[in-house]
Amino acid sequence: MPGGDSDKGLGANKNEIYLSLENSYQYIDWWHEAIPGEDFEHEGSILTTVFRPGAIYGISNNINLYLTTTFGVRSMEWFGDNVSLHHRDEHSAEDFDNAIGGLLGDSKIIFRYLLKNTGAGDGFRIIIGSGLTIPSKNTLTINPFAKIDGSVVPHRHFSMSDGTYNFNSDFQIFYKRSKNPVFFGGSLSIAKPINENKYSYLPPTSAKAVLNIIYKTFDKIDGAIDLSMGLQSLSLASWDNEPVANSDAIIMTPSFSYLFNLKKGAISIGIQKPYFLEGGYGWNEDDIKETTNAWQLIIAYRSKIK
């Protein structure tokens, strides 16, 4: 499970089934300067809790089917006593003026071709995949940057889904051996929206590369240390064909995880620290000064059931 991704670095033979569950917690402290109409600094936090069950099925020794869906909630805590039309104490499970609330996020269906799959032995695992993201209805329904008669109205900036069908492709290459480092390689994943959603929102195209290296600790529980480095590029998002300021970003994410086997399956517990090298979350009305401090805890489990 390189970098906490339970579907990466693994290929299933014909009729084999692997089940997985990823549980992630992301905490963000954010701040931005005063904006027109609200002459005070804005500050708060976002906590995102996500559960992502998945399954890998070997259609043949060379073709795998990966299915996954997302359940979760995003909660904002607003710091300070000022009343804002842009931010407040709220969470994504509830409806709002411009949002359909709920717990269901996006689902994915991905087919993968195993160019090389050494299984339990030493050697390469080279995998090419492509598929589709299927959105849920729990998304924003009105442009949060829109004004009515020149005035800002109360709105929410976040949801569990972007509401778009996305084309996904990925490429993985890993090498496994019997001495340290026992597993190393990387992956490249691209997610591109096919079109804007029915509410005229077009999310960014995402390209993400992750390099991994795993060392056996040879301790009593046969654990391993996983070190990874991710680099993600996000293009500009748009609402109503207008670009969203500061939504394009380059994010670097180092990760440290500890992996160990259970009686049934294996588990990975990891800490990740995203750094915004450029851009931000695109939740602000203008290109203004802002700071973001984020941490992520990833717990991933994977088990072969057949």
C-alpha positions as CSV (number, residue, x, y, z in Angstrom):
1,M,0.0,0.0,0.0
2,P,2.5,2.6,-1.1
3,G,1.8,6.0,0.3
4,G,-1.5,4.8,1.8
5,D,-3.0,4.0,-1.6
6,S,-4.6,0.6,-1.0
7,D,-5.1,0.0,-4.8
8,K,-1.5,0.7,-5.9
9,G,1.4,-1.7,-6.3
10,L,-0.9,-4.7,-6.6
11,G,-2.3,-6.9,-9.4
12,A,-4.8,-9.7,-9.0
13,N,-4.7,-13.0,-10.9
14,K,-7.8,-14.5,-12.5
15,N,-10.7,-14.7,-10.1
16,E,-8.7,-13.3,-7.2
17,I,-10.4,-10.6,-5.1
18,Y,-8.8,-8.0,-2.8
19,L,-10.9,-5.8,-0.5
20,S,-9.6,-2.5,0.9
21,L,-10.7,0.3,3.1
22,E,-9.0,3.7,3.4
23,N,-9.8,6.0,6.3
24,S,-8.4,9.5,6.0
25,Y,-8.5,12.6,8.2
26,Q,-7.4,15.9,6.9
27,Y,-7.1,19.0,9.1
28,I,-6.6,22.4,7.6
29,D,-6.0,25.7,9.4
30,W,-6.6,28.6,7.1
31,W,-6.5,32.4,7.1
32,H,-7.0,35.1,4.5
33,E,-7.1,38.9,4.6
34,A,-10.2,41.1,4.6
35,I,-12.4,41.1,1.5
36,P,-14.7,43.7,0.1
37,G,-17.9,43.9,2.3
38,E,-16.2,42.1,5.2
39,D,-13.5,44.3,6.6
40,F,-12.0,41.8,8.9
41,E,-9.6,38.9,8.7
42,H,-11.1,35.5,8.0
43,E,-9.8,32.5,9.9
44,G,-11.0,28.9,10.5
45,S,-10.4,25.2,10.2
46,I,-11.7,22.4,8.0
47,L,-11.8,18.8,9.1
48,T,-12.5,16.2,6.4
49,T,-13.2,12.6,7.4
50,V,-13.4,10.1,4.5
51,F,-14.1,6.4,4.3
52,R,-13.2,4.8,1.0
53,P,-14.1,1.0,0.5
54,G,-12.8,-0.6,-2.6
55,A,-12.3,-4.0,-4.4
56,I,-9.8,-5.3,-7.0
57,Y,-11.1,-8.2,-9.1
58,G,-8.9,-10.3,-11.5
59,I,-11.0,-10.6,-14.6
60,S,-8.0,-12.5,-16.1
61,N,-4.3,-12.8,-15.2
62,N,-3.8,-9.5,-17.2
63,I,-7.0,-7.5,-16.7
64,N,-8.2,-6.2,-13.3
65,L,-11.3,-4.3,-12.4
66,Y,-11.0,-1.7,-9.5
67,L,-14.2,-0.3,-7.9
68,T,-14.3,2.2,-5.1
69,T,-16.7,4.7,-3.5
70,T,-16.4,7.5,-1.0
71,F,-18.3,8.4,2.2
72,G,-17.4,11.3,4.4
73,V,-18.1,14.7,5.8
74,R,-16.3,18.1,5.7
75,S,-16.8,20.3,8.8
76,M,-15.8,24.0,9.0
77,E,-15.1,25.8,12.3
78,W,-15.3,29.6,12.0
79,F,-12.9,31.4,14.4
80,G,-13.9,34.7,15.8
81,D,-17.2,36.6,16.5
82,N,-17.7,38.3,13.2
83,V,-20.6,37.2,11.0
84,S,-19.6,36.3,7.5
85,L,-21.6,35.5,4.4
86,H,-18.7,33.3,3.2
87,H,-17.9,31.2,6.2
88,R,-19.6,29.8,9.3
89,D,-19.7,26.7,11.5
90,E,-21.2,24.1,9.2
91,H,-20.7,20.7,7.6
92,S,-21.3,19.1,4.2
93,A,-23.9,16.6,5.4
94,E,-26.5,19.3,5.6
95,D,-28.1,21.3,2.8
96,F,-27.4,24.9,2.4
97,D,-28.6,27.7,0.1
98,N,-26.3,26.6,-2.7
99,A,-25.5,23.1,-1.7
100,I,-27.1,19.6,-1.6
101,G,-25.8,18.0,1.6
102,G,-25.0,14.3,2.1
103,L,-22.4,11.7,3.0
104,L,-21.8,10.2,-0.4
105,G,-18.9,11.4,-2.5
106,D,-17.5,10.2,-5.8
107,S,-17.2,6.6,-7.0
108,K,-14.8,5.2,-9.5
109,I,-14.6,2.3,-11.9
110,I,-11.2,1.6,-13.4
111,F,-9.9,-1.2,-15.7
112,R,-6.2,-2.0,-15.4
113,Y,-3.9,-4.0,-17.6
114,L,-1.0,-5.8,-16.0
115,L,2.0,-5.6,-18.2
116,K,4.1,-7.3,-15.5
117,N,2.8,-8.9,-12.3
118,T,5.3,-10.9,-10.2
119,G,2.9,-11.6,-7.4
120,A,4.7,-12.7,-4.3
121,G,8.0,-13.1,-6.1
122,D,10.8,-10.7,-6.9
123,G,10.4,-8.5,-10.0
124,F,8.5,-5.8,-11.6
125,R,4.8,-4.8,-11.3
126,I,3.9,-2.6,-14.3
127,I,0.2,-1.6,-14.5
128,I,-1.7,0.7,-16.9
129,G,-5.3,1.8,-16.0
130,S,-8.1,4.0,-17.2
131,G,-11.7,4.5,-16.1
132,L,-14.4,6.9,-15.0
133,T,-15.4,8.9,-11.9
134,I,-19.1,8.8,-11.2
135,P,-20.3,11.8,-9.1
136,S,-22.8,11.9,-6.3
137,K,-25.6,14.6,-6.1
138,N,-23.9,16.0,-2.9
139,T,-22.4,19.1,-4.6
140,L,-22.7,22.9,-4.9
141,T,-25.6,24.0,-7.0
142,I,-25.0,27.7,-7.3
143,N,-21.7,29.5,-8.0
144,P,-20.5,30.7,-4.6
145,F,-18.8,33.7,-6.3
146,A,-22.0,34.9,-8.0
147,K,-23.7,38.2,-6.9
148,I,-27.4,39.1,-7.0
149,D,-28.1,42.7,-7.8
150,G,-24.4,43.4,-7.2
151,S,-24.5,41.9,-3.7
152,V,-22.9,38.8,-2.2
153,V,-25.4,36.3,-0.8
154,P,-24.8,33.6,1.8
155,H,-23.0,30.6,0.3
156,R,-20.9,27.5,1.0
157,H,-17.6,26.8,-0.8
158,F,-17.2,23.0,-0.2
159,S,-19.1,19.7,-0.8
160,M,-18.4,16.0,-1.0
161,S,-18.5,15.9,-4.8
162,D,-17.6,18.2,-7.7
163,G,-20.6,16.8,-9.6
164,T,-18.7,15.9,-12.8
165,Y,-17.8,12.7,-14.6
166,N,-14.0,12.5,-14.9
167,F,-11.8,10.5,-17.1
168,N,-9.1,8.7,-15.0
169,S,-5.8,7.2,-16.2
170,D,-2.9,5.9,-14.2
171,F,0.5,4.2,-14.7
172,Q,2.3,2.3,-12.0
173,I,5.8,0.8,-12.0
174,F,7.2,-1.0,-8.9
175,Y,9.9,-3.4,-8.2
176,K,9.8,-6.0,-5.4
177,R,12.9,-7.8,-4.0
178,S,14.0,-9.8,-0.9
179,K,16.4,-7.3,0.5
180,N,16.1,-3.6,1.6
181,P,14.6,-1.6,0.2
182,V,12.1,-4.4,-0.5
183,F,9.7,-2.4,-2.6
184,F,10.2,0.8,-4.6
185,G,8.7,2.6,-7.6
186,G,6.1,5.2,-8.4
187,S,2.8,6.0,-10.0
188,L,1.3,8.8,-12.2
189,S,-2.5,9.5,-12.0
190,I,-4.5,11.9,-14.1
191,A,-8.1,12.9,-13.5
192,K,-9.8,15.2,-16.1
193,P,-13.4,16.3,-16.0
194,I,-15.2,15.3,-19.2
195,N,-17.4,18.4,-19.0
196,E,-18.7,21.0,-16.5
197,N,-21.5,19.8,-14.2
198,K,-25.1,20.7,-14.7
199,Y,-24.6,23.7,-12.4
200,S,-21.9,25.2,-14.7
201,Y,-18.9,24.2,-12.5
202,L,-15.7,22.8,-14.1
203,P,-13.2,21.5,-11.5
204,P,-9.5,21.4,-12.1
205,T,-7.7,18.7,-14.0
206,S,-5.4,16.9,-11.6
207,A,-2.0,15.3,-12.4
208,K,-0.3,13.5,-9.5
209,A,3.0,11.7,-9.4
210,V,4.1,9.7,-6.3
211,L,7.5,8.0,-5.6
212,N,7.7,5.3,-2.9
213,I,10.3,3.3,-1.2
214,I,9.7,0.7,1.5
215,Y,12.1,-0.8,4.0
216,K,11.5,-3.9,6.1
217,T,12.2,-3.4,9.8
218,F,12.5,-7.2,10.5
219,D,10.8,-6.6,13.9
220,K,8.5,-9.0,15.7
221,I,5.4,-8.1,13.7
222,D,7.3,-8.1,10.4
223,G,6.7,-4.4,9.8
224,A,7.9,-2.0,7.2
225,I,8.5,1.7,6.8
226,D,7.1,3.4,3.7
227,L,8.5,6.8,2.6
228,S,6.8,8.6,-0.2
229,M,6.9,11.9,-2.0
230,G,3.9,13.2,-4.0
231,L,3.7,16.2,-6.4
232,Q,0.2,17.2,-7.6
233,S,-0.7,19.9,-10.2
234,L,-4.2,21.4,-10.4
235,S,-5.4,23.5,-13.3
236,L,-7.7,26.5,-13.0
237,A,-11.3,25.7,-12.0
238,S,-14.2,27.8,-13.4
239,W,-17.8,28.7,-12.6
240,D,-20.1,29.9,-15.3
241,N,-17.1,30.0,-17.7
242,E,-15.2,32.4,-15.4
243,P,-11.9,31.2,-13.9
244,V,-11.8,30.8,-10.1
245,A,-8.9,32.9,-8.7
246,N,-6.1,30.9,-7.0
247,S,-7.7,27.5,-7.8
248,D,-4.7,26.3,-9.8
249,A,-2.0,24.9,-7.5
250,I,1.1,22.8,-7.1
251,I,1.1,20.7,-4.0
252,M,4.0,18.7,-2.6
253,T,3.2,16.0,-0.1
254,P,5.8,14.0,1.8
255,S,4.5,10.9,3.7
256,F,5.7,8.6,6.4
257,S,3.8,5.3,7.0
258,Y,4.3,2.1,9.0
259,L,2.9,-1.1,7.5
260,F,2.4,-4.4,9.2
261,N,0.6,-7.7,8.7
262,L,-2.5,-8.9,10.6
263,K,-3.8,-12.5,10.8
264,K,-6.0,-11.5,7.8
265,G,-4.6,-8.8,5.5
266,A,-2.3,-5.9,6.1
267,I,-2.6,-2.3,7.5
268,S,-0.8,0.9,6.9
269,I,-0.8,4.0,9.2
270,G,0.6,7.1,7.8
271,I,1.1,10.9,8.3
272,Q,1.2,13.3,5.4
273,K,2.1,17.0,5.2
274,P,0.9,18.8,2.1
275,Y,2.8,22.0,1.1
276,F,1.2,24.5,-1.3
277,L,4.1,25.5,-3.5
278,E,1.8,27.6,-5.6
279,G,-1.9,28.5,-5.5
280,G,-4.5,27.4,-2.9
281,Y,-7.9,25.8,-2.5
282,G,-9.7,28.3,-4.7
283,W,-12.3,29.1,-2.1
284,N,-11.7,32.8,-2.0
285,E,-13.5,35.5,-4.0
286,D,-10.3,37.3,-5.2
287,D,-6.6,36.7,-5.6
288,I,-5.8,37.7,-2.0
289,K,-3.3,37.0,0.6
290,E,-3.9,33.7,2.4
291,T,-2.2,31.0,4.4
292,T,-3.0,27.3,4.6
293,N,-1.5,24.7,7.0
294,A,-2.7,21.1,6.4
295,W,-2.0,17.6,7.9
296,Q,-3.4,14.2,6.9
297,L,-3.7,10.9,8.7
298,I,-4.2,7.9,6.5
299,I,-5.2,4.4,7.7
300,A,-5.4,1.8,4.9
301,Y,-6.3,-1.9,5.1
302,R,-6.2,-4.5,2.4
303,S,-6.9,-8.2,2.4
304,K,-7.2,-11.0,-0.2
305,I,-10.5,-12.9,0.3
306,K,-10.3,-15.2,-2.7
